[in-house]
Amino acid sequence: MTKLSVNINKIATIRNARGGNMPDVTKAALDCELFGAEGITVHPRPDERHIRYSDVRTIRPLIRTEFNIEGNPIPSFIDLVTEVIPDQVTLVPDAHDAITSNAGWDTIRNRGFLTEVCAEFKSKGIRTSIFVDPDPRMAEAAAACGCDRVELYTEAYASMYPKDREGAILPFIKTAEAARNAGLGVNAGHDLNLENLEYFIRNIPWTAEVSIGHAIICDALYMGLEKTIKDYLSKVKIF
């Protein structure tokens, strides 16, 4: 059954825009769990424009479900992950100045580097996931890097969904099948929302986890955080 991990970066963005500690990012993480979220995701970037490294250190011992840290495995990120030991680390090749993640890894070209990073994290008992585009070759090559899962970068699916949902999901089904055949678990994330999430899960029911942040916080502005998380859970708990 697919798990819902809530990315709390956007809450930290609001806090940082004003300074101080409103909204309280740690309380938000714990509230998300209280309301039914089965994981908390954070994506610290070097400029700390949303989640800060100090947030990660504060939140980690308080999380009772699954803690997932996303990011580009630069030295400071690797040090942070090996210090706090999350349940999962998701490797994302975003540039330091990227507004948001905008591409998956070329797991063929970067095989050597990714293999070293995966080995280091797995030696600490951390499940590793590699962010990939909807390309079966990238999923197959990710398996050769020694990771446990891939996370499918779903921006293309979300963009195409309103016009052609069958065409939008097809490359993701093929990539998810390639990942499963290679022995990998499948996660997904980026621009998934209440409109397109259920269709994705119905077509790839072996999706282990979806990580959603921006859409959840946007919906929560209108519906409230508790109702929003329950509505998202209803879209993934369909089997």
BAFI-3210 file (N, C-alpha, C; in Angstrom, 3 decimals, decimal comma, padded with zeros to 6 digits):
// residues 239
n [1|2|3|4|5|6|7|8|9|10|11|12|13|14|15|16|17|18|19|20|21|22|23|24|25|26|27|28|29|30|31|32|33|34|35|36|37|38|39|40|41|42|43|44|45|46|47|48|49|50|51|52|53|54|55|56|57|58|59|60|61|62|63|64|65|66|67|68|69|70|71|72|73|74|75|76|77|78|79|80|81|82|83|84|85|86|87|88|89|90|91|92|93|94|95|96|97|98|99|100|101|102|103|104|105|106|107|108|109|110|111|112|113|114|115|116|117|118|119|120|121|122|123|124|125|126|127|128|129|130|131|132|133|134|135|136|137|138|139|140|141|142|143|144|145|146|147|148|149|150|151|152|153|154|155|156|157|158|159|160|161|162|163|164|165|166|167|168|169|170|171|172|173|174|175|176|177|178|179|180|181|182|183|184|185|186|187|188|189|190|191|192|193|194|195|196|197|198|199|200|201|202|203|204|205|206|207|208|209|210|211|212|213|214|215|216|217|218|219|220|221|222|223|224|225|226|227|228|229|230|231|232|233|234|235|236|237|238|239]
n.u [000,845|000,525|002,409|002,037|004,164|004,816|006,114|007,709|008,934|007,772|006,459|008,589|009,602|007,715|008,042|010,727|010,480|009,624|011,074|011,898|009,851|007,463|005,449|005,775|008,056|008,830|006,620|004,718|005,607|005,187|002,436|001,540|002,129|000,404|-002,025|-002,134|-000,169|002,323|004,961|007,657|009,114|012,058|013,949|016,782|018,659|021,806|021,771|019,882|017,277|014,779|014,047|016,340|019,629|019,785|017,096|016,675|018,228|016,877|014,288|014,631|014,946|012,374|010,528|008,145|007,262|008,265|011,319|012,491|015,136|015,845|018,086|020,934|023,837|026,181|029,251|028,566|025,896|026,028|027,444|025,539|023,421|024,623|025,071|022,524|021,049|018,592|015,516|015,338|017,172|016,987|018,385|018,980|019,622|019,849|020,731|022,522|021,169|018,664|015,167|013,294|013,383|014,295|014,982|015,864|018,461|021,108|021,720|023,394|025,633|026,517|027,163|029,416|029,856|027,327|027,191|029,201|028,159|025,693|026,644|027,947|025,820|024,179|025,815|025,392|022,947|020,861|018,103|018,287|017,348|017,053|016,497|014,800|014,174|011,266|012,259|013,032|015,669|017,126|016,136|016,930|019,711|020,026|019,607|021,966|023,636|023,349|021,251|018,184|015,661|013,917|012,935|010,359|010,346|007,774|006,857|006,415|004,311|002,278|002,007|001,060|-001,229|-003,894|-004,582|-004,113|-004,320|-003,853|-001,712|000,083|000,682|001,856|004,813|005,689|004,602|006,052|008,660|008,428|007,842|010,239|011,927|010,865|011,291|014,012|014,443|013,969|012,339|009,621|009,196|007,496|007,229|006,604|004,744|002,449|-001,000|-004,350|-005,942|-004,564|-003,383|-004,654|-005,134|-002,562|-001,682|-003,499|-002,681|-000,048|000,168|002,015|003,527|005,536|005,720|004,657|005,845|004,844|004,508|004,266|001,667|000,055|000,360|-000,638|-003,329|-004,044|-004,265|-006,821|-008,449|-007,531|-004,978|-005,300|-007,656|-006,794|-004,579|-005,934|-007,591|-005,682|-004,625|-006,839|-006,641|-004,461|-004,848|-006,317|-006,479]
n.v [-001,194|002,194|004,802|008,036|010,693|013,747|016,678|019,244|021,589|023,946|025,097|025,918|027,824|029,886|030,610|031,535|033,768|035,799|035,680|034,740|032,265|031,476|030,068|027,277|025,002|022,497|021,783|021,659|019,434|017,399|017,652|016,930|014,212|013,484|013,917|011,873|011,485|009,401|009,714|012,100|014,480|016,263|018,762|019,991|022,759|024,176|027,014|027,298|028,297|027,422|024,708|024,325|023,161|022,945|022,598|020,007|018,536|019,067|018,060|015,346|013,454|013,489|012,491|010,015|008,336|007,764|009,203|011,171|012,406|014,596|015,545|017,062|015,190|016,684|017,390|018,584|017,876|015,081|014,738|015,706|013,854|011,428|012,022|012,393|010,170|009,308|007,499|007,162|008,309|010,486|010,933|013,753|015,580|018,477|021,827|024,304|026,708|026,140|026,607|024,655|021,056|019,854|017,857|014,421|012,070|011,256|008,185|006,491|007,915|008,941|006,797|005,805|007,756|007,798|005,174|005,106|006,936|005,760|003,412|004,422|005,552|003,311|001,741|002,817|001,971|003,239|003,565|003,958|006,107|007,005|009,808|009,898|010,479|009,692|007,148|004,042|003,089|004,630|003,801|001,114|001,410|002,717|000,691|-000,701|000,967|000,384|001,241|001,270|002,043|003,890|007,267|008,482|011,239|013,306|015,559|015,837|014,085|015,317|017,738|016,982|015,587|016,905|017,101|014,657|011,984|009,256|009,088|010,526|008,918|006,629|006,469|006,449|004,159|002,263|002,824|002,369|-000,348|-001,326|-000,649|-002,231|-004,782|-004,804|-005,127|-002,997|-000,738|001,600|005,018|008,213|011,614|015,117|017,724|016,216|015,974|016,525|016,177|014,573|012,439|009,979|008,594|008,054|006,271|004,162|003,156|002,480|000,561|-000,535|001,462|002,608|004,878|008,260|011,547|014,622|018,089|021,005|021,173|020,161|022,065|024,328|023,535|023,275|025,870|026,562|024,444|023,585|021,970|019,388|018,249|018,349|016,547|014,167|014,009|013,645|011,190|009,607|009,375|007,784|005,464|003,255|000,611]
n.w [000,000|-000,825|000,687|002,179|002,212|003,650|002,439|004,049|003,312|002,232|004,363|005,908|004,173|004,351|007,044|006,963|005,385|006,986|009,304|012,712|014,352|013,160|010,751|013,071|012,245|013,228|014,859|012,837|011,373|013,257|013,593|011,042|011,070|013,181|011,953|010,171|008,194|006,782|006,680|006,800|004,766|004,001|002,322|002,390|001,245|000,129|000,544|002,465|002,161|002,727|004,401|007,006|007,889|010,625|011,282|010,375|012,149|014,520|014,074|013,468|015,788|016,745|015,011|014,436|012,488|009,200|008,149|005,613|003,780|001,232|-001,422|-003,103|-003,214|-002,083|-000,251|002,332|002,594|002,588|004,976|006,806|006,487|007,238|009,838|011,109|010,374|008,686|007,835|005,122|002,286|-000,407|-003,457|-005,293|-008,220|-008,051|-008,873|-006,927|-007,024|-007,933|-008,266|-007,732|-007,778|-010,959|-012,767|-013,319|-012,300|-014,570|-014,632|-015,878|-016,862|-014,447|-012,881|-011,397|-009,365|-008,057|-007,178|-005,236|-003,366|-002,663|-001,483|000,765|002,271|002,618|004,164|006,597|007,209|005,927|003,827|000,342|-002,312|-005,708|-007,670|-010,679|-014,180|-016,277|-017,693|-018,718|-018,981|-017,199|-014,758|-014,738|-014,784|-012,385|-010,560|-010,882|-009,550|-006,953|-005,332|-003,354|-004,093|-006,692|-007,254|-009,079|-011,174|-011,419|-012,791|-015,586|-016,008|-014,460|-015,824|-018,344|-017,775|-017,633|-020,320|-021,613|-020,065|-020,292|-022,092|-020,584|-018,365|-019,399|-019,986|-017,376|-016,272|-017,745|-016,872|-014,126|-014,176|-015,220|-013,124|-011,054|-012,118|-011,987|-009,370|-007,676|-005,378|-005,847|-005,713|-005,871|-006,963|-007,251|-008,214|-007,945|-007,102|-005,733|-007,944|-009,835|-008,518|-007,661|-010,062|-010,906|-008,890|-009,246|-011,696|-011,255|-009,001|-007,301|-006,287|-003,746|-002,158|-002,044|-002,261|-001,252|-001,237|-001,953|-003,177|-001,133|000,925|-000,376|-000,798|001,863|002,721|002,076|002,932|005,397|007,318|008,462|007,235|004,588|004,499|005,079|002,829|000,817|001,634|001,088|-001,624|-002,082|-000,641|-001,965|-002,510]
ca.u [000,000|001,319|002,496|002,092|005,157|004,549|007,294|007,385|009,762|007,013|006,189|009,826|009,720|006,876|008,734|011,936|010,137|009,349|011,963|011,233|009,504|006,072|004,944|006,747|008,278|008,831|005,230|004,029|005,987|004,507|001,007|001,315|002,070|-000,813|-003,167|-002,140|000,955|003,133|006,355|007,983|010,219|012,703|014,923|017,651|019,575|022,959|021,479|018,914|016,181|013,571|014,521|017,722|020,282|019,417|015,756|016,812|018,758|015,837|013,126|014,924|014,632|010,969|009,686|007,763|007,021|009,463|011,965|013,150|015,894|016,182|019,070|022,106|024,844|027,427|029,851|027,837|024,671|026,430|027,768|024,286|022,665|025,298|024,969|021,184|020,585|017,160|015,089|015,581|017,759|016,653|019,439|018,393|020,734|019,475|021,768|022,366|020,265|017,410|013,974|012,817|014,015|013,811|015,476|016,387|019,852|021,570|022,329|024,431|026,823|026,959|027,116|030,496|029,598|026,142|027,522|029,952|027,270|024,748|027,366|028,209|024,584|023,686|026,662|024,826|021,605|019,888|017,560|018,656|016,481|017,626|015,501|015,028|013,158|010,528|013,069|013,381|017,117|017,634|015,778|017,787|021,062|019,992|019,779|023,390|024,332|023,218|020,208|017,049|014,473|013,990|011,783|010,008|010,128|006,459|006,429|005,898|002,986|001,337|001,789|000,319|-002,432|-005,181|-004,855|-004,022|-003,814|-003,330|-000,379|000,941|001,101|002,510|006,250|005,898|004,340|007,192|009,823|008,145|007,987|011,677|012,484|010,416|011,980|015,414|014,481|013,891|011,074|009,277|008,581|007,140|007,012|006,734|003,508|001,286|-002,008|-005,606|-006,530|-003,873|-002,702|-005,303|-004,928|-001,186|-001,606|-004,259|-001,918|001,216|-000,255|003,144|004,224|005,731|005,612|004,628|006,289|004,087|004,638|003,711|000,224|-000,599|000,320|-001,581|-004,688|-004,292|-004,662|-008,267|-009,175|-006,941|-003,963|-005,790|-008,542|-006,006|-003,832|-006,890|-008,021|-004,587|-004,581|-007,921|-006,236|-003,428|-005,346|-007,426|-006,436]
ca.v [000,000|003,423|005,699|009,472|011,463|015,176|017,545|020,450|022,715|025,175|025,698|026,611|029,005|030,935|031,061|032,279|035,037|036,811|035,542|034,188|030,849|031,307|028,914|026,411|023,884|021,243|021,473|021,279|018,057|016,515|017,704|016,127|012,824|013,345|013,911|010,645|011,331|008,225|010,099|013,518|014,716|017,579|018,910|021,133|023,212|024,863|028,386|027,184|029,226|026,884|023,858|024,544|021,986|022,878|022,011|018,559|017,986|019,186|017,238|013,920|012,580|013,598|011,826|008,670|007,520|007,683|010,482|011,124|013,614|014,720|016,567|016,782|014,678|017,428|016,956|019,002|017,081|013,737|014,811|015,849|012,600|010,401|012,427|012,229|008,822|009,201|006,194|007,143|009,474|010,542|011,681|014,618|016,333|019,872|022,844|025,039|027,834|025,696|026,964|023,359|019,998|019,964|016,765|013,263|011,724|010,370|007,146|005,825|008,772|009,197|005,526|005,690|008,644|007,346|003,914|005,442|007,590|004,753|002,490|005,095|005,658|001,982|001,233|003,370|001,422|004,178|003,191|004,954|006,252|007,898|010,571|009,636|010,823|008,517|006,496|002,725|002,904|005,282|002,933|-000,072|001,811|003,038|-000,573|-001,031|001,850|-000,175|001,872|000,421|002,525|005,108|008,160|008,975|012,682|013,255|016,840|015,642|013,469|016,313|018,746|016,398|014,918|017,501|016,962|013,266|011,259|007,951|009,318|011,035|007,875|005,504|006,327|006,174|002,725|001,521|003,013|001,675|-001,781|-001,596|-000,596|-003,419|-005,941|-004,724|-005,357|-001,733|-000,144|002,786|006,193|009,214|012,938|016,411|018,226|015,370|016,722|015,811|015,894|013,554|011,441|008,672|007,925|007,559|005,093|003,067|002,593|001,952|000,269|-000,940|002,647|002,453|006,139|009,531|012,680|015,769|019,233|022,278|021,076|019,969|023,336|025,199|023,093|023,492|027,259|026,639|023,363|023,227|020,931|018,046|017,762|018,173|015,295|013,063|013,931|013,033|009,777|008,909|009,171|006,736|004,236|002,842|-000,836]
ca.w [000,000|-000,975|001,828|001,910|002,948|003,464|002,358|004,825|002,887|001,998|005,668|006,277|003,306|004,939|008,256|006,638|004,742|008,006|010,439|013,879|014,302|012,744|011,494|013,721|011,323|013,987|015,196|011,605|011,067|014,199|013,285|009,839|011,535|013,971|011,044|009,374|007,262|007,113|006,562|006,667|003,842|003,994|001,229|002,703|000,207|000,740|000,976|003,556|001,924|003,379|005,492|007,402|008,449|012,044|011,332|010,204|013,409|015,540|013,752|013,342|016,926|017,118|014,022|014,846|011,294|008,368|007,862|004,310|003,441|-000,182|-001,731|-003,924|-002,282|-001,913|001,017|003,535|002,647|003,010|006,403|007,550|006,438|008,041|011,240|011,689|010,011|008,379|007,322|003,675|001,646|-001,829|-004,134|-006,312|-008,820|-008,284|-008,716|-005,669|-007,208|-008,542|-007,506|-007,301|-008,560|-012,341|-013,614|-012,623|-012,569|-015,631|-013,809|-016,679|-016,850|-013,070|-012,149|-010,431|-008,231|-007,337|-006,517|-004,016|-002,403|-002,165|-000,600|002,034|003,035|002,984|005,243|007,825|007,355|005,359|002,517|-000,661|-003,477|-006,711|-008,423|-012,101|-015,163|-016,745|-018,724|-018,183|-018,918|-015,993|-013,636|-014,785|-014,401|-010,960|-009,837|-010,936|-008,608|-005,616|-004,526|-002,977|-004,796|-007,496|-007,165|-010,404|-011,250|-012,049|-013,354|-016,944|-015,856|-013,977|-016,870|-019,464|-017,276|-018,001|-021,758|-022,081|-018,907|-020,716|-022,628|-019,517|-017,426|-020,062|-019,721|-015,955|-016,093|-018,293|-016,005|-012,867|-014,438|-015,338|-011,772|-010,320|-012,682|-011,555|-007,940|-006,944|-005,013|-006,635|-005,103|-006,882|-006,423|-007,931|-008,818|-007,701|-006,359|-005,565|-009,250|-010,638|-007,687|-007,637|-011,357|-010,891|-008,022|-009,861|-012,813|-010,720|-007,630|-006,466|-005,787|-002,306|-001,415|-002,769|-001,456|-001,746|-000,351|-002,411|-003,378|000,165|001,646|-001,095|-000,474|003,280|002,913|001,906|003,606|006,676|007,135|008,806|006,177|003,369|004,569|004,972|001,435|000,058|002,001|000,393|-003,016|-002,173|000,013|-002,831|-002,690]
c.u [000,884|001,261|002,562|003,123|004,941|005,857|006,952|008,235|008,981|006,675|007,412|010,031|008,917|007,532|009,904|011,643|009,958|010,381|011,201|010,906|008,022|006,017|006,079|006,905|008,257|007,413|004,458|004,344|005,240|002,993|000,679|001,231|000,775|-002,039|-003,146|-001,014|001,853|004,623|006,472|009,209|010,744|013,744|015,783|018,569|020,690|022,660|020,430|017,741|014,836|014,014|016,007|018,317|019,915|018,009|015,832|017,275|017,699|014,704|013,421|014,532|013,163|010,037|009,422|007,493|008,321|010,007|012,796|013,848|016,248|017,305|020,177|023,238|026,193|027,997|029,065|026,542|024,989|026,732|026,496|023,536|023,313|025,315|023,610|020,564|019,062|016,807|015,425|016,283|017,449|017,643|018,849|019,488|020,425|020,649|021,498|021,361|018,949|016,232|013,349|013,496|013,441|014,350|015,914|017,849|020,011|022,368|023,364|025,724|027,392|027,033|028,195|030,240|028,426|026,392|028,260|029,036|026,284|025,425|027,608|026,950|024,082|024,538|026,189|023,402|020,507|019,412|017,843|017,701|017,117|016,502|015,783|013,864|012,431|011,204|013,513|014,885|017,700|017,307|016,683|019,205|021,124|020,198|021,248|024,210|024,203|022,168|019,104|015,789|014,853|012,776|011,537|009,674|008,869|005,976|005,809|004,509|001,954|001,015|000,885|-001,047|-003,744|-005,560|-004,934|-003,458|-003,275|-001,915|000,594|001,500|001,961|004,013|006,564|005,607|005,536|008,425|009,628|008,264|009,452|012,335|012,112|011,130|013,450|015,555|014,388|012,464|010,865|008,603|008,221|006,951|007,305|005,461|002,352|000,306|-003,306|-006,268|-005,883|-003,310|-003,339|-005,077|-003,519|-001,088|-002,362|-003,471|-000,567|000,968|000,867|004,009|004,324|005,413|005,486|005,026|005,665|004,195|003,876|002,191|-000,514|-000,705|-000,617|-003,025|-005,030|-004,681|-006,176|-009,016|-008,711|-006,032|-004,505|-006,673|-007,761|-005,247|-004,774|-007,388|-006,934|-004,462|-005,666|-007,578|-005,177|-003,874|-006,546|-007,434|-006,501]
c.v [001,250|004,281|007,147|010,113|012,940|015,959|018,879|021,662|024,024|025,873|026,485|027,864|030,174|031,489|031,968|033,635|036,162|036,798|034,998|032,719|030,635|031,165|028,052|025,143|022,544|020,835|021,028|019,835|017,085|016,510|016,875|014,643|012,569|013,210|012,730|010,475|010,189|008,478|011,605|013,623|016,137|017,588|020,134|021,471|024,040|026,274|028,445|028,144|028,689|026,010|024,114|023,244|021,834|022,317|020,490|017,915|018,030|018,197|015,745|013,087|012,580|012,825|010,391|007,759|007,450|009,081|010,328|012,457|013,567|015,725|016,085|016,349|015,382|017,070|017,345|018,214|015,667|013,716|014,897|014,526|011,534|010,748|012,070|010,862|008,784|007,767|006,057|008,425|009,373|011,467|012,430|015,508|017,803|020,805|023,652|026,176|027,435|026,094|025,708|022,312|019,984|018,900|015,615|013,037|011,002|009,285|006,325|006,627|008,943|007,929|005,428|006,503|008,140|006,036|004,172|006,038|006,586|003,811|003,140|005,173|004,288|001,358|001,733|002,858|002,303|003,669|004,310|004,922|007,269|008,503|010,408|010,149|009,556|007,875|005,147|002,505|003,508|004,445|001,709|000,265|002,198|001,784|-000,965|-000,162|001,367|000,471|000,859|000,774|003,592|005,961|008,732|010,462|012,915|014,583|016,668|015,016|014,514|017,352|018,229|015,857|015,588|017,283|015,511|012,403|009,876|008,086|009,782|009,916|006,802|005,409|006,032|004,711|001,913|001,639|002,302|000,162|-002,166|-001,597|-001,840|-004,666|-005,987|-004,898|-004,114|-001,418|001,133|003,825|007,169|010,560|014,056|016,733|017,236|016,138|015,924|015,460|014,695|012,387|010,057|007,911|007,340|006,270|003,912|002,394|002,025|001,608|-000,207|000,261|002,560|003,728|007,296|010,630|013,943|016,906|020,454|022,215|020,924|021,294|024,324|024,825|023,391|024,942|027,414|025,637|023,084|022,023|019,540|017,476|017,505|016,849|014,105|012,909|013,303|011,551|008,990|008,615|008,077|005,432|003,708|001,340|-001,515]
c.w [000,000|000,285|001,352|002,815|002,629|003,506|003,018|004,446|002,787|003,309|006,135|005,430|003,885|006,202|007,921|006,010|005,751|009,139|011,638|013,687|014,039|011,226|012,033|012,874|012,055|014,371|013,966|011,232|011,972|013,963|012,048|010,202|012,304|013,070|010,077|008,390|007,733|006,942|006,477|005,767|004,019|002,881|001,528|001,537|000,845|001,235|002,096|003,385|002,420|004,545|005,748|007,934|009,928|012,226|011,271|011,509|014,516|015,323|013,858|014,564|017,325|016,192|014,443|013,656|010,495|008,090|006,599|004,055|001,963|-000,359|-002,630|-002,985|-002,372|-000,538|002,263|003,707|003,124|004,498|007,246|007,626|007,313|009,524|011,830|011,395|009,811|007,968|005,843|003,255|000,157|-002,510|-005,327|-006,889|-009,046|-008,045|-007,455|-005,790|-007,870|-007,660|-006,916|-008,161|-009,971|-013,286|-012,732|-012,980|-013,892|-014,910|-014,576|-016,584|-015,446|-012,229|-011,070|-009,179|-007,406|-006,599|-005,212|-002,947|-001,810|-001,178|000,765|002,887|003,490|004,086|006,603|008,068|006,810|003,999|001,526|-001,844|-004,416|-007,552|-009,914|-012,939|-015,618|-017,959|-018,167|-018,066|-017,647|-014,756|-013,589|-014,343|-012,931|-010,126|-009,795|-009,994|-007,170|-004,744|-004,214|-003,758|-005,810|-007,144|-008,546|-010,332|-012,077|-012,630|-014,738|-016,916|-015,451|-015,047|-017,988|-019,042|-017,713|-019,460|-022,212|-020,959|-019,264|-021,266|-021,550|-018,649|-018,085|-019,804|-018,261|-015,627|-016,574|-017,400|-014,674|-013,033|-014,552|-013,969|-010,984|-010,814|-012,285|-010,043|-007,079|-006,520|-005,804|-005,755|-006,212|-006,208|-007,391|-008,695|-008,760|-006,824|-006,298|-006,886|-009,920|-009,840|-007,780|-008,938|-011,429|-010,079|-008,633|-010,980|-012,385|-009,255|-006,719|-006,044|-004,265|-001,543|-002,393|-001,790|-002,051|-000,746|-000,811|-002,524|-002,053|000,913|000,961|-000,765|000,981|003,576|002,849|002,786|005,020|006,507|007,414|007,704|004,896|003,392|004,459|003,537|000,564|000,391|001,282|-001,057|-003,158|-001,551|-000,746|-003,074|-001,329]
res [m|t|k|l|s|v|n|i|n|k|i|a|t|i|r|n|a|r|g|g|n|m|p|d|v|t|k|a|a|l|d|c|e|l|f|g|a|e|g|i|t|v|h|p|r|p|d|e|r|h|i|r|y|s|d|v|r|t|i|r|p|l|i|r|t|e|f|n|i|e|g|n|p|i|p|s|f|i|d|l|v|t|e|v|i|p|d|q|v|t|l|v|p|d|a|h|d|a|i|t|s|n|a|g|w|d|t|i|r|n|r|g|f|l|t|e|v|c|a|e|f|k|s|k|g|i|r|t|s|i|f|v|d|p|d|p|r|m|a|e|a|a|a|a|c|g|c|d|r|v|e|l|y|t|e|a|y|a|s|m|y|p|k|d|r|e|g|a|i|l|p|f|i|k|t|a|e|a|a|r|n|a|g|l|g|v|n|a|g|h|d|l|n|l|e|n|l|e|y|f|i|r|n|i|p|w|t|a|e|v|s|i|g|h|a|i|i|c|d|a|l|y|m|g|l|e|k|t|i|k|d|y|l|s|k|v|k|i|f]
***
